[in-house]
Amino acid sequence: MHIDIVSDVICPWCFVGKRRLESALAQRPELNADITWRPFQLNPDMAAGGMSRADYLSAKFGGRAHAQRINQAIVDAGATVGIPFAFDKIERTPNTVDAHRLIRFADRHGAANELVDRLFAGYFIEGQDIGDREVLAGIARQAGLDVIEAMKFLAGDSQRAEVIADDAGARRLGINAVPCFIFAGQYAISGAQEPQFFFPVFDLVQNGGDAAMPRPQAAG
C-alpha cells in the first residue's frame, strides 16, 4: 500500500500525525506500507534565512504568550504519542525548502522516514534551526546518511524547483492544510486523526470495496 504524506517539517500536527499513522500501521502488521513524503510549505514566502521566532510569533499570533495558549492543545496531543514538544527552545522559524530537498536526497538512500523523524525532533524537541545547512547535514548524519554527500547536495540547487513545483501542485489539488495522507493515490485523510480513523481506508485499499468511514475528529 502506497501512502503519500503531504507535510511540512515545521508543522507540529504533521509530527503528531506521523506518530498516529505509525500507531495505526503497527496495529495492522499485515500491511506493507510504502511511504513517500511530499513537500508543503506553511510559510512559502519565508525569507531564505528564516526569521526570529519572536518576530514570527508576533506577526502570526500577536506574541509568544498567545502562541503558548494556542500550542497547549499540541503539547497535550504530543504527550499522548511520546512527543515532548519544547516550543520555548525554538529561536528561529526557518524556510523549509532545503529540508524538503534533503528529504528527497534521503529518499534515494531509503532513509526518508528516518530523516523526517529526525527533522521533526530536531526542530520541535531540540529547538534546532533546520533552515541552516550545517544543522541539516548533522541531522542527515543522525539518519545514517553520508554527511559529505549531504553537504554537497545542499550546497547546490538540485530538487529545489521540484520541491517548489510539488508544493504548488498540492495547493492546486486543494490541499491547503497539512498533514494530508493519500492512500494508493485514491483516498485522502486530512489532519492528525486518531489511529482508528485510518483502518477503514486500509480496508478500502486492500479490498477495493466499500468500507464505513468514521466521522473525522478535530486534530488533536
Summary of the structure (lengths in Angstrom):
residues: 220
radius of gyration: 17.2
end to end distance: 25.4
largest distance: 49.9
contacts: 680
relative contact order: 0.19
helix: 52%
strand: 11%
